[in-house]
């Protein structure tokens, strides 16, 4: 983990980043969470984000494969 820019505070441990709850998000507004990482090895790596909220029944999960290159 290199850097995190987010709308709330966070805690990182063992490759997992946990963000504090966002108290409210007004209609039409956006909360941006940026995570900058450096891979431990080159190749394709999977990044997964999970969102939970009191206003939705099921958590939202997004997954992306990112290619890391050797320096």
N, CA, C, O and CB atoms as a CASP TS submission, in Angstrom:
PFRMAT TS
TARGET T0000
AUTHOR 0000-0000-0000
METHOD Language model
MODEL 1
PARENT N/A
ATOM      1  N   UNK     1       0.849  -1.173   0.000  1.00  0.00           N
ATOM      2  CA  UNK     1       0.000   0.000   0.000  1.00  0.00           C
ATOM      3  C   UNK     1       0.892   1.232   0.000  1.00  0.00           C
ATOM      4  O   UNK     1       1.742   1.399   0.875  1.00  0.00           O
ATOM      5  CB  UNK     1      -0.965   0.000   1.220  1.00  0.00           C
ATOM      6  N   UNK     2       0.688   2.089  -0.989  1.00  0.00           N
ATOM      7  CA  UNK     2       1.481   3.310  -1.091  1.00  0.00           C
ATOM      8  C   UNK     2       0.738   4.499  -0.498  1.00  0.00           C
ATOM      9  O   UNK     2       1.283   5.235   0.325  1.00  0.00           O
ATOM     10  CB  UNK     2       1.839   3.591  -2.548  1.00  0.00           C
ATOM     11  N   UNK     3      -0.518   4.684  -0.923  1.00  0.00           N
ATOM     12  CA  UNK     3      -1.263   5.857  -0.490  1.00  0.00           C
ATOM     13  C   UNK     3      -2.760   5.593  -0.618  1.00  0.00           C
ATOM     14  O   UNK     3      -3.202   4.873  -1.514  1.00  0.00           O
ATOM     15  CB  UNK     3      -0.855   7.101  -1.314  1.00  0.00           C
ATOM     16  N   UNK     4      -3.534   6.188   0.293  1.00  0.00           N
ATOM     17  CA  UNK     4      -4.992   6.102   0.243  1.00  0.00           C
ATOM     18  C   UNK     4      -5.556   7.515   0.332  1.00  0.00           C
ATOM     19  O   UNK     4      -5.172   8.292   1.207  1.00  0.00           O
ATOM     20  CB  UNK     4      -5.551   5.198   1.395  1.00  0.00           C
ATOM     21  N   UNK     5      -6.468   7.842  -0.578  1.00  0.00           N
ATOM     22  CA  UNK     5      -7.206   9.102  -0.532  1.00  0.00           C
ATOM     23  C   UNK     5      -8.678   8.713  -0.450  1.00  0.00           C
ATOM     24  O   UNK     5      -9.191   8.023  -1.332  1.00  0.00           O
ATOM     25  CB  UNK     5      -6.900  10.032  -1.798  1.00  0.00           C
ATOM     26  N   UNK     6      -9.359   9.154   0.608  1.00  0.00           N
ATOM     27  CA  UNK     6     -10.739   8.717   0.764  1.00  0.00           C
ATOM     28  C   UNK     6     -11.570   9.741   1.525  1.00  0.00           C
ATOM     29  O   UNK     6     -11.053  10.671   2.144  1.00  0.00           O
ATOM     30  CB  UNK     6     -10.787   7.379   1.477  1.00  0.00           C
ATOM     31  N   UNK     7     -12.867   9.531   1.450  1.00  0.00           N
ATOM     32  CA  UNK     7     -13.823  10.409   2.124  1.00  0.00           C
ATOM     33  C   UNK     7     -13.895  10.128   3.619  1.00  0.00           C
ATOM     34  O   UNK     7     -14.443  10.934   4.371  1.00  0.00           O
ATOM     35  CB  UNK     7     -15.203  10.255   1.504  1.00  0.00           C
ATOM     36  N   UNK     8     -13.351   8.996   4.063  1.00  0.00           N
ATOM     37  CA  UNK     8     -13.360   8.625   5.481  1.00  0.00           C
ATOM     38  C   UNK     8     -11.985   8.104   5.887  1.00  0.00           C
ATOM     39  O   UNK     8     -11.128   7.856   5.039  1.00  0.00           O
ATOM     40  CB  UNK     8     -14.451   7.558   5.766  1.00  0.00           C
ATOM     41  N   UNK     9     -11.788   7.943   7.179  1.00  0.00           N
ATOM     42  CA  UNK     9     -10.553   7.356   7.690  1.00  0.00           C
ATOM     43  C   UNK     9     -10.507   5.875   7.323  1.00  0.00           C
ATOM     44  O   UNK     9     -11.535   5.270   7.021  1.00  0.00           O
ATOM     45  CB  UNK     9     -10.443   7.546   9.230  1.00  0.00           C
ATOM     46  N   UNK    10      -9.308   5.298   7.352  1.00  0.00           N
ATOM     47  CA  UNK    10      -9.166   3.886   7.002  1.00  0.00           C
ATOM     48  C   UNK    10      -8.157   3.198   7.911  1.00  0.00           C
ATOM     49  O   UNK    10      -7.389   3.844   8.624  1.00  0.00           O
ATOM     50  CB  UNK    10      -8.742   3.736   5.539  1.00  0.00           C
ATOM     51  N   UNK    11      -8.180   1.882   7.868  1.00  0.00           N
ATOM     52  CA  UNK    11      -7.234   1.036   8.574  1.00  0.00           C
ATOM     53  C   UNK    11      -6.768  -0.014   7.584  1.00  0.00           C
ATOM     54  O   UNK    11      -7.591  -0.618   6.897  1.00  0.00           O
ATOM     55  CB  UNK    11      -7.868   0.386   9.859  1.00  0.00           C
ATOM     56  N   UNK    12      -5.464  -0.244   7.496  1.00  0.00           N
ATOM     57  CA  UNK    12      -4.977  -1.279   6.574  1.00  0.00           C
ATOM     58  C   UNK    12      -4.179  -2.321   7.343  1.00  0.00           C
ATOM     59  O   UNK    12      -3.376  -1.994   8.217  1.00  0.00           O
ATOM     60  CB  UNK    12      -4.108  -0.658   5.450  1.00  0.00           C
ATOM     61  N   UNK    13      -4.420  -3.596   6.992  1.00  0.00           N
ATOM     62  CA  UNK    13      -3.723  -4.694   7.657  1.00  0.00           C
ATOM     63  C   UNK    13      -3.795  -5.935   6.767  1.00  0.00           C
ATOM     64  O   UNK    13      -4.871  -6.312   6.301  1.00  0.00           O
ATOM     65  CB  UNK    13      -4.337  -4.979   9.067  1.00  0.00           C
ATOM     66  N   UNK    14      -2.649  -6.563   6.536  1.00  0.00           N
ATOM     67  CA  UNK    14      -2.572  -7.831   5.794  1.00  0.00           C
ATOM     68  C   UNK    14      -3.232  -7.774   4.424  1.00  0.00           C
ATOM     69  O   UNK    14      -3.927  -8.715   4.041  1.00  0.00           O
ATOM     70  CB  UNK    14      -3.207  -8.929   6.599  1.00  0.00           C
ATOM     71  N   UNK    15      -3.030  -6.687   3.675  1.00  0.00           N
ATOM     72  CA  UNK    15      -3.577  -6.581   2.329  1.00  0.00           C
ATOM     73  C   UNK    15      -5.043  -6.206   2.264  1.00  0.00           C
ATOM     74  O   UNK    15      -5.643  -6.228   1.189  1.00  0.00           O
ATOM     75  CB  UNK    15      -3.385  -7.852   1.628  1.00  0.00           C
ATOM     76  N   UNK    16      -5.624  -5.865   3.396  1.00  0.00           N
ATOM     77  CA  UNK    16      -7.031  -5.482   3.458  1.00  0.00           C
ATOM     78  C   UNK    16      -7.121  -4.045   3.949  1.00  0.00           C
ATOM     79  O   UNK    16      -6.434  -3.669   4.898  1.00  0.00           O
ATOM     80  CB  UNK    16      -7.839  -6.442   4.385  1.00  0.00           C
ATOM     81  N   UNK    17      -7.960  -3.245   3.312  1.00  0.00           N
ATOM     82  CA  UNK    17      -8.173  -1.861   3.737  1.00  0.00           C
ATOM     83  C   UNK    17      -9.627  -1.728   4.150  1.00  0.00           C
ATOM     84  O   UNK    17     -10.533  -2.012   3.367  1.00  0.00           O
ATOM     85  CB  UNK    17      -7.809  -0.837   2.599  1.00  0.00           C
ATOM     86  N   UNK    18      -9.844  -1.298   5.377  1.00  0.00           N
ATOM     87  CA  UNK    18     -11.192  -1.091   5.891  1.00  0.00           C
ATOM     88  C   UNK    18     -11.420   0.411   6.059  1.00  0.00           C
ATOM     89  O   UNK    18     -10.614   1.104   6.679  1.00  0.00           O
ATOM     90  CB  UNK    18     -11.405  -1.849   7.245  1.00  0.00           C
ATOM     91  N   UNK    19     -12.524   0.904   5.501  1.00  0.00           N
ATOM     92  CA  UNK    19     -12.861   2.317   5.602  1.00  0.00           C
ATOM     93  C   UNK    19     -13.951   2.507   6.638  1.00  0.00           C
ATOM     94  O   UNK    19     -14.864   1.687   6.740  1.00  0.00           O
ATOM     95  CB  UNK    19     -13.305   2.877   4.239  1.00  0.00           C
ATOM     96  N   UNK    20     -13.864   3.586   7.410  1.00  0.00           N
ATOM     97  CA  UNK    20     -14.930   3.932   8.337  1.00  0.00           C
ATOM     98  C   UNK    20     -16.201   4.240   7.560  1.00  0.00           C
ATOM     99  O   UNK    20     -16.157   4.560   6.372  1.00  0.00           O
ATOM    100  CB  UNK    20     -14.524   5.132   9.218  1.00  0.00           C
ATOM    101  N   UNK    21     -17.321   4.139   8.238  1.00  0.00           N
ATOM    102  CA  UNK    21     -18.613   4.424   7.612  1.00  0.00           C
ATOM    103  C   UNK    21     -18.672   5.862   7.113  1.00  0.00           C
ATOM    104  O   UNK    21     -18.126   6.776   7.732  1.00  0.00           O
ATOM    105  CB  UNK    21     -19.757   4.162   8.599  1.00  0.00           C
ATOM    106  N   UNK    22     -19.333   6.040   6.000  1.00  0.00           N
ATOM    107  CA  UNK    22     -19.642   7.370   5.480  1.00  0.00           C
ATOM    108  C   UNK    22     -21.015   7.710   6.032  1.00  0.00           C
ATOM    109  O   UNK    22     -21.998   7.052   5.690  1.00  0.00           O
ATOM    110  CB  UNK    22     -19.606   7.426   3.883  1.00  0.00           C
ATOM    111  N   UNK    23     -21.099   8.727   6.881  1.00  0.00           N
ATOM    112  CA  UNK    23     -22.334   9.027   7.603  1.00  0.00           C
ATOM    113  C   UNK    23     -23.518   9.267   6.667  1.00  0.00           C
ATOM    114  O   UNK    23     -24.625   8.799   6.930  1.00  0.00           O
ATOM    115  CB  UNK    23     -22.132  10.239   8.486  1.00  0.00           C
ATOM    116  N   UNK    24     -23.285   9.990   5.587  1.00  0.00           N
ATOM    117  CA  UNK    24     -24.375  10.310   4.673  1.00  0.00           C
ATOM    118  C   UNK    24     -23.794  10.684   3.314  1.00  0.00           C
ATOM    119  O   UNK    24     -22.706  11.254   3.224  1.00  0.00           O
ATOM    120  CB  UNK    24     -25.255  11.462   5.234  1.00  0.00           C
ATOM    121  N   UNK    25     -24.528  10.356   2.269  1.00  0.00           N
ATOM    122  CA  UNK    25     -24.156  10.750   0.920  1.00  0.00           C
ATOM    123  C   UNK    25     -25.411  11.307   0.268  1.00  0.00           C
ATOM    124  O   UNK    25     -26.339  10.563  -0.050  1.00  0.00           O
ATOM    125  CB  UNK    25     -23.553   9.544   0.098  1.00  0.00           C
ATOM    126  N   UNK    26     -25.432  12.607   0.072  1.00  0.00           N
ATOM    127  CA  UNK    26     -26.611  13.278  -0.472  1.00  0.00           C
ATOM    128  C   UNK    26     -26.867  12.843  -1.913  1.00  0.00           C
ATOM    129  O   UNK    26     -25.932  12.487  -2.631  1.00  0.00           O
ATOM    130  CB  UNK    26     -26.441  14.803  -0.401  1.00  0.00           C
ATOM    131  N   UNK    27     -28.125  12.871  -2.334  1.00  0.00           N
ATOM    132  CA  UNK    27     -28.465  12.508  -3.719  1.00  0.00           C
ATOM    133  C   UNK    27     -27.664  13.345  -4.716  1.00  0.00           C
ATOM    134  O   UNK    27     -27.539  14.560  -4.561  1.00  0.00           O
ATOM    135  CB  UNK    27     -29.979  12.695  -3.971  1.00  0.00           C
ATOM    136  N   UNK    28     -27.126  12.686  -5.733  1.00  0.00           N
ATOM    137  CA  UNK    28     -26.358  13.375  -6.763  1.00  0.00           C
ATOM    138  C   UNK    28     -24.907  13.644  -6.393  1.00  0.00           C
ATOM    139  O   UNK    28     -24.149  14.148  -7.222  1.00  0.00           O
ATOM    140  CB  UNK    28     -27.017  14.657  -7.086  1.00  0.00           C
ATOM    141  N   UNK    29     -24.505  13.322  -5.177  1.00  0.00           N
ATOM    142  CA  UNK    29     -23.126  13.551  -4.725  1.00  0.00           C
ATOM    143  C   UNK    29     -22.307  12.279  -4.888  1.00  0.00           C
ATOM    144  O   UNK    29     -22.862  11.191  -5.041  1.00  0.00           O
ATOM    145  CB  UNK    29     -23.100  14.022  -3.248  1.00  0.00           C
ATOM    146  N   UNK    30     -20.993  12.419  -4.855  1.00  0.00           N
ATOM    147  CA  UNK    30     -20.073  11.305  -5.055  1.00  0.00           C
ATOM    148  C   UNK    30     -19.045  11.264  -3.936  1.00  0.00           C
ATOM    149  O   UNK    30     -18.565  12.310  -3.498  1.00  0.00           O
ATOM    150  CB  UNK    30     -19.375  11.415  -6.419  1.00  0.00           C
ATOM    151  N   UNK    31     -18.704  10.080  -3.471  1.00  0.00           N
ATOM    152  CA  UNK    31     -17.595   9.875  -2.541  1.00  0.00           C
ATOM    153  C   UNK    31     -16.535   9.086  -3.297  1.00  0.00           C
ATOM    154  O   UNK    31     -16.814   8.008  -3.821  1.00  0.00           O
ATOM    155  CB  UNK    31     -18.056   9.121  -1.221  1.00  0.00           C
ATOM    156  N   UNK    32     -15.330   9.617  -3.355  1.00  0.00           N
ATOM    157  CA  UNK    32     -14.251   8.978  -4.111  1.00  0.00           C
ATOM    158  C   UNK    32     -13.244   8.355  -3.145  1.00  0.00           C
ATOM    159  O   UNK    32     -12.807   8.980  -2.178  1.00  0.00           O
ATOM    160  CB  UNK    32     -13.549  10.004  -5.046  1.00  0.00           C
ATOM    161  N   UNK    33     -12.891   7.105  -3.439  1.00  0.00           N
ATOM    162  CA  UNK    33     -11.890   6.382  -2.670  1.00  0.00           C
ATOM    163  C   UNK    33     -10.797   5.963  -3.650  1.00  0.00           C
ATOM    164  O   UNK    33     -11.061   5.220  -4.595  1.00  0.00           O
ATOM    165  CB  UNK    33     -12.513   5.135  -1.920  1.00  0.00           C
ATOM    166  N   UNK    34      -9.581   6.435  -3.431  1.00  0.00           N
ATOM    167  CA  UNK    34      -8.450   6.083  -4.306  1.00  0.00           C
ATOM    168  C   UNK    34      -7.416   5.312  -3.493  1.00  0.00           C
ATOM    169  O   UNK    34      -6.999   5.737  -2.415  1.00  0.00           O
ATOM    170  CB  UNK    34      -7.808   7.362  -4.946  1.00  0.00           C
ATOM    171  N   UNK    35      -7.019   4.175  -4.038  1.00  0.00           N
ATOM    172  CA  UNK    35      -6.033   3.321  -3.378  1.00  0.00           C
ATOM    173  C   UNK    35      -4.868   3.128  -4.342  1.00  0.00           C
ATOM    174  O   UNK    35      -5.048   2.639  -5.457  1.00  0.00           O
ATOM    175  CB  UNK    35      -6.658   1.938  -2.952  1.00  0.00           C
ATOM    176  N   UNK    36      -3.681   3.514  -3.905  1.00  0.00           N
ATOM    177  CA  UNK    36      -2.466   3.366  -4.716  1.00  0.00           C
ATOM    178  C   UNK    36      -1.635   2.243  -4.096  1.00  0.00           C
ATOM    179  O   UNK    36      -1.287   2.294  -2.916  1.00  0.00           O
ATOM    180  CB  UNK    36      -1.641   4.722  -4.790  1.00  0.00           C
ATOM    181  N   UNK    37      -1.322   1.230  -4.907  1.00  0.00           N
ATOM    182  CA  UNK    37      -0.576   0.077  -4.409  1.00  0.00           C
ATOM    183  C   UNK    37       0.598  -0.238  -5.321  1.00  0.00           C
ATOM    184  O   UNK    37       0.654   0.211  -6.466  1.00  0.00           O
ATOM    185  CB  UNK    37      -1.492  -1.145  -4.284  1.00  0.00           C
ATOM    186  N   UNK    38       1.528  -1.012  -4.797  1.00  0.00           N
ATOM    187  CA  UNK    38       2.642  -1.542  -5.594  1.00  0.00           C
ATOM    188  C   UNK    38       2.599  -3.052  -5.428  1.00  0.00           C
ATOM    189  O   UNK    38       2.586  -3.561  -4.307  1.00  0.00           O
ATOM    190  CB  UNK    38       4.049  -0.939  -5.143  1.00  0.00           C
ATOM    191  N   UNK    39       2.578  -3.763  -6.542  1.00  0.00           N
ATOM    192  CA  UNK    39       2.519  -5.221  -6.497  1.00  0.00           C
ATOM    193  C   UNK    39       3.801  -5.819  -5.948  1.00  0.00           C
ATOM    194  O   UNK    39       4.879  -5.253  -6.131  1.00  0.00           O
ATOM    195  CB  UNK    39       2.242  -5.779  -7.878  1.00  0.00           C
ATOM    196  N   UNK    40       3.694  -6.958  -5.277  1.00  0.00           N
ATOM    197  CA  UNK    40       4.872  -7.647  -4.753  1.00  0.00           C
ATOM    198  C   UNK    40       5.611  -8.396  -5.848  1.00  0.00           C
ATOM    199  O   UNK    40       6.812  -8.643  -5.740  1.00  0.00           O
ATOM    200  CB  UNK    40       4.473  -8.611  -3.645  1.00  0.00           C
ATOM    201  N   UNK    41       4.887  -8.760  -6.907  1.00  0.00           N
ATOM    202  CA  UNK    41       5.510  -9.451  -8.031  1.00  0.00           C
ATOM    203  C   UNK    41       4.811  -9.018  -9.313  1.00  0.00           C
ATOM    204  O   UNK    41       3.660  -8.582  -9.285  1.00  0.00           O
ATOM    205  CB  UNK    41       5.444 -11.000  -7.852  1.00  0.00           C
ATOM    206  N   UNK    42       5.515  -9.141 -10.440  1.00  0.00           N
ATOM    207  CA  UNK    42       4.899  -8.742 -11.696  1.00  0.00           C
ATOM    208  C   UNK    42       3.882  -9.783 -12.135  1.00  0.00           C
ATOM    209  O   UNK    42       3.931 -10.944 -11.728  1.00  0.00           O
ATOM    210  CB  UNK    42       5.961  -8.539 -12.781  1.00  0.00           C
ATOM    211  N   UNK    43       2.961  -9.334 -12.977  1.00  0.00           N
ATOM    212  CA  UNK    43       1.929 -10.227 -13.471  1.00  0.00           C
ATOM    213  C   UNK    43       0.545  -9.693 -13.144  1.00  0.00           C
ATOM    214  O   UNK    43       0.398  -8.593 -12.611  1.00  0.00           O
ATOM    215  CB  UNK    43       2.108 -11.619 -12.887  1.00  0.00           C
ATOM    216  N   UNK    44      -0.451 -10.475 -13.466  1.00  0.00           N
ATOM    217  CA  UNK    44      -1.835 -10.069 -13.227  1.00  0.00           C
ATOM    218  C   UNK    44      -2.204 -10.294 -11.766  1.00  0.00           C
ATOM    219  O   UNK    44      -1.933 -11.354 -11.202  1.00  0.00           O
ATOM    220  CB  UNK    44      -2.800 -10.844 -14.151  1.00  0.00           C
ATOM    221  N   UNK    45      -2.818  -9.299 -11.168  1.00  0.00           N
ATOM    222  CA  UNK    45      -3.258  -9.363  -9.780  1.00  0.00           C
ATOM    223  C   UNK    45      -4.731  -8.958  -9.711  1.00  0.00           C
ATOM    224  O   UNK    45      -5.187  -8.116 -10.484  1.00  0.00           O
ATOM    225  CB  UNK    45      -2.382  -8.445  -8.871  1.00  0.00           C
ATOM    226  N   UNK    46      -5.444  -9.543  -8.810  1.00  0.00           N
ATOM    227  CA  UNK    46      -6.876  -9.268  -8.656  1.00  0.00           C
ATOM    228  C   UNK    46      -7.086  -8.269  -7.521  1.00  0.00           C
ATOM    229  O   UNK    46      -6.512  -8.403  -6.440  1.00  0.00           O
ATOM    230  CB  UNK    46      -7.668 -10.581  -8.382  1.00  0.00           C
ATOM    231  N   UNK    47      -7.923  -7.262  -7.790  1.00  0.00           N
ATOM    232  CA  UNK    47      -8.294  -6.268  -6.785  1.00  0.00           C
ATOM    233  C   UNK    47      -9.802  -6.374  -6.584  1.00  0.00           C
ATOM    234  O   UNK    47     -10.563  -6.374  -7.551  1.00  0.00           O
ATOM    235  CB  UNK    47      -7.868  -4.807  -7.219  1.00  0.00           C
ATOM    236  N   UNK    48     -10.230  -6.464  -5.331  1.00  0.00           N
ATOM    237  CA  UNK    48     -11.657  -6.625  -5.033  1.00  0.00           C
ATOM    238  C   UNK    48     -12.106  -5.534  -4.062  1.00  0.00           C
ATOM    239  O   UNK    48     -11.417  -5.221  -3.092  1.00  0.00           O
ATOM    240  CB  UNK    48     -11.944  -8.036  -4.439  1.00  0.00           C
ATOM    241  N   UNK    49     -13.276  -4.963  -4.346  1.00  0.00           N
ATOM    242  CA  UNK    49     -13.892  -3.977  -3.452  1.00  0.00           C
ATOM    243  C   UNK    49     -15.273  -4.493  -3.061  1.00  0.00           C
ATOM    244  O   UNK    49     -15.995  -5.064  -3.879  1.00  0.00           O
ATOM    245  CB  UNK    49     -13.988  -2.558  -4.134  1.00  0.00           C
ATOM    246  N   UNK    50     -15.626  -4.277  -1.788  1.00  0.00           N
ATOM    247  CA  UNK    50     -16.930  -4.713  -1.286  1.00  0.00           C
ATOM    248  C   UNK    50     -17.583  -3.540  -0.569  1.00  0.00           C
ATOM    249  O   UNK    50     -16.959  -2.893   0.271  1.00  0.00           O
ATOM    250  CB  UNK    50     -16.793  -5.949  -0.330  1.00  0.00           C
ATOM    251  N   UNK    51     -18.831  -3.269  -0.901  1.00  0.00           N
ATOM    252  CA  UNK    51     -19.576  -2.158  -0.314  1.00  0.00           C
ATOM    253  C   UNK    51     -20.812  -2.698   0.387  1.00  0.00           C
ATOM    254  O   UNK    51     -21.574  -3.478  -0.184  1.00  0.00           O
ATOM    255  CB  UNK    51     -19.969  -1.117  -1.394  1.00  0.00           C
ATOM    256  N   UNK    52     -21.003  -2.275   1.628  1.00  0.00           N
ATOM    257  CA  UNK    52     -22.226  -2.618   2.358  1.00  0.00           C
ATOM    258  C   UNK    52     -22.890  -1.328   2.808  1.00  0.00           C
ATOM    259  O   UNK    52     -22.230  -0.308   3.005  1.00  0.00           O
ATOM    260  CB  UNK    52     -21.923  -3.548   3.582  1.00  0.00           C
ATOM    261  N   UNK    53     -24.204  -1.388   2.966  1.00  0.00           N
ATOM    262  CA  UNK    53     -24.974  -0.217   3.365  1.00  0.00           C
ATOM    263  C   UNK    53     -26.282  -0.662   4.005  1.00  0.00           C
ATOM    264  O   UNK    53     -26.825  -1.713   3.665  1.00  0.00           O
ATOM    265  CB  UNK    53     -25.244   0.705   2.153  1.00  0.00           C
ATOM    266  N   UNK    54     -26.778   0.139   4.925  1.00  0.00           N
ATOM    267  CA  UNK    54     -28.080  -0.149   5.527  1.00  0.00           C
ATOM    268  C   UNK    54     -29.209  -0.021   4.502  1.00  0.00           C
ATOM    269  O   UNK    54     -30.290  -0.577   4.697  1.00  0.00           O
ATOM    270  CB  UNK    54     -28.336   0.793   6.708  1.00  0.00           C
ATOM    271  N   UNK    55     -28.961   0.706   3.415  1.00  0.00           N
ATOM    272  CA  UNK    55     -30.023   0.967   2.435  1.00  0.00           C
ATOM    273  C   UNK    55     -30.108  -0.088   1.324  1.00  0.00           C
ATOM    274  O   UNK    55     -30.991  -0.007   0.470  1.00  0.00           O
ATOM    275  CB  UNK    55     -29.808   2.326   1.813  1.00  0.00           C
ATOM    276  N   UNK    56     -29.195  -1.087   1.325  1.00  0.00           N
ATOM    277  CA  UNK    56     -29.263  -2.151   0.317  1.00  0.00           C
ATOM    278  C   UNK    56     -29.277  -3.505   1.014  1.00  0.00           C
ATOM    279  O   UNK    56     -28.676  -3.678   2.074  1.00  0.00           O
ATOM    280  CB  UNK    56     -28.066  -2.059  -0.676  1.00  0.00           C
ATOM    281  N   UNK    57     -29.970  -4.458   0.408  1.00  0.00           N
ATOM    282  CA  UNK    57     -30.104  -5.786   1.014  1.00  0.00           C
ATOM    283  C   UNK    57     -28.849  -6.636   0.860  1.00  0.00           C
ATOM    284  O   UNK    57     -28.466  -7.351   1.786  1.00  0.00           O
ATOM    285  CB  UNK    57     -31.279  -6.513   0.403  1.00  0.00           C
ATOM    286  N   UNK    58     -28.203  -6.562  -0.309  1.00  0.00           N
ATOM    287  CA  UNK    58     -27.015  -7.372  -0.571  1.00  0.00           C
ATOM    288  C   UNK    58     -25.808  -6.471  -0.776  1.00  0.00           C
ATOM    289  O   UNK    58     -25.923  -5.378  -1.331  1.00  0.00           O
ATOM    290  CB  UNK    58     -27.228  -8.276  -1.803  1.00  0.00           C
ATOM    291  N   UNK    59     -24.656  -6.934  -0.326  1.00  0.00           N
ATOM    292  CA  UNK    59     -23.433  -6.165  -0.530  1.00  0.00           C
ATOM    293  C   UNK    59     -23.093  -6.113  -2.015  1.00  0.00           C
ATOM    294  O   UNK    59     -23.416  -7.033  -2.767  1.00  0.00           O
ATOM    295  CB  UNK    59     -22.264  -6.773   0.273  1.00  0.00           C
ATOM    296  N   UNK    60     -22.447  -5.045  -2.425  1.00  0.00           N
ATOM    297  CA  UNK    60     -21.978  -4.896  -3.803  1.00  0.00           C
ATOM    298  C   UNK    60     -20.513  -5.306  -3.845  1.00  0.00           C
ATOM    299  O   UNK    60     -19.719  -4.867  -3.013  1.00  0.00           O
ATOM    300  CB  UNK    60     -22.170  -3.425  -4.323  1.00  0.00           C
ATOM    301  N   UNK    61     -20.156  -6.140  -4.805  1.00  0.00           N
ATOM    302  CA  UNK    61     -18.770  -6.588  -4.947  1.00  0.00           C
ATOM    303  C   UNK    61     -18.303  -6.276  -6.359  1.00  0.00           C
ATOM    304  O   UNK    61     -18.975  -6.599  -7.338  1.00  0.00           O
ATOM    305  CB  UNK    61     -18.629  -8.113  -4.638  1.00  0.00           C
ATOM    306  N   UNK    62     -17.149  -5.646  -6.446  1.00  0.00           N
ATOM    307  CA  UNK    62     -16.541  -5.336  -7.737  1.00  0.00           C
ATOM    308  C   UNK    62     -15.142  -5.933  -7.735  1.00  0.00           C
ATOM    309  O   UNK    62     -14.417  -5.837  -6.745  1.00  0.00           O
ATOM    310  CB  UNK    62     -16.504  -3.784  -8.008  1.00  0.00           C
ATOM    311  N   UNK    63     -14.771  -6.544  -8.842  1.00  0.00           N
ATOM    312  CA  UNK    63     -13.467  -7.186  -8.944  1.00  0.00           C
ATOM    313  C   UNK    63     -12.820  -6.802 -10.268  1.00  0.00           C
ATOM    314  O   UNK    63     -13.485  -6.739 -11.301  1.00  0.00           O
ATOM    315  CB  UNK    63     -13.594  -8.725  -8.820  1.00  0.00           C
ATOM    316  N   UNK    64     -11.529  -6.547 -10.225  1.00  0.00           N
ATOM    317  CA  UNK    64     -10.811  -6.149 -11.441  1.00  0.00           C
ATOM    318  C   UNK    64      -9.441  -6.803 -11.445  1.00  0.00           C
ATOM    319  O   UNK    64      -8.813  -6.957 -10.398  1.00  0.00           O
ATOM    320  CB  UNK    64     -10.680  -4.600 -11.539  1.00  0.00           C
ATOM    321  N   UNK    65      -8.988  -7.181 -12.613  1.00  0.00           N
ATOM    322  CA  UNK    65      -7.644  -7.714 -12.762  1.00  0.00           C
ATOM    323  C   UNK    65      -6.744  -6.604 -13.295  1.00  0.00           C
ATOM    324  O   UNK    65      -7.050  -5.966 -14.303  1.00  0.00           O
ATOM    325  CB  UNK    65      -7.630  -8.957 -13.706  1.00  0.00           C
ATOM    326  N   UNK    66      -5.629  -6.388 -12.602  1.00  0.00           N
ATOM    327  CA  UNK    66      -4.688  -5.334 -12.952  1.00  0.00           C
ATOM    328  C   UNK    66      -3.333  -5.960 -13.223  1.00  0.00           C
ATOM    329  O   UNK    66      -2.918  -6.884 -12.523  1.00  0.00           O
ATOM    330  CB  UNK    66      -4.593  -4.269 -11.829  1.00  0.00           C
ATOM    331  N   UNK    67      -2.652  -5.463 -14.226  1.00  0.00           N
ATOM    332  CA  UNK    67      -1.319  -5.990 -14.582  1.00  0.00           C
ATOM    333  C   UNK    67      -0.252  -5.151 -13.896  1.00  0.00           C
ATOM    334  O   UNK    67      -0.243  -3.927 -14.032  1.00  0.00           O
ATOM    335  CB  UNK    67      -1.102  -5.989 -16.136  1.00  0.00           C
ATOM    336  N   UNK    68       0.647  -5.797 -13.161  1.00  0.00           N
ATOM    337  CA  UNK    68       1.779  -5.146 -12.538  1.00  0.00           C
ATOM    338  C   UNK    68       3.031  -5.485 -13.344  1.00  0.00           C
ATOM    339  O   UNK    68       3.209  -6.618 -13.790  1.00  0.00           O
ATOM    340  CB  UNK    68       1.928  -5.581 -11.050  1.00  0.00           C
ATOM    341  N   UNK    69       3.897  -4.482 -13.523  1.00  0.00           N
ATOM    342  CA  UNK    69       5.100  -4.652 -14.306  1.00  0.00           C
ATOM    343  C   UNK    69       6.332  -4.502 -13.420  1.00  0.00           C
ATOM    344  O   UNK    69       6.310  -3.735 -12.457  1.00  0.00           O
ATOM    345  CB  UNK    69       5.136  -3.648 -15.458  1.00  0.00           C
ATOM    346  N   UNK    70       7.416  -5.232 -13.739  1.00  0.00           N
ATOM    347  CA  UNK    70       8.667  -5.110 -12.998  1.00  0.00           C
ATOM    348  C   UNK    70       9.317  -3.774 -13.320  1.00  0.00           C
ATOM    349  O   UNK    70       9.156  -3.244 -14.419  1.00  0.00           O
ATOM    350  CB  UNK    70       9.626  -6.279 -13.331  1.00  0.00           C
ATOM    351  N   UNK    71      10.050  -3.235 -12.356  1.00  0.00           N
ATOM    352  CA  UNK    71      10.712  -1.939 -12.572  1.00  0.00           C
ATOM    353  C   UNK    71      11.977  -2.104 -13.353  1.00  0.00           C
ATOM    354  O   UNK    71      12.665  -1.121 -13.628  1.00  0.00           O
ATOM    355  CB  UNK    71      11.014  -1.255 -11.253  1.00  0.00           C
TER
END
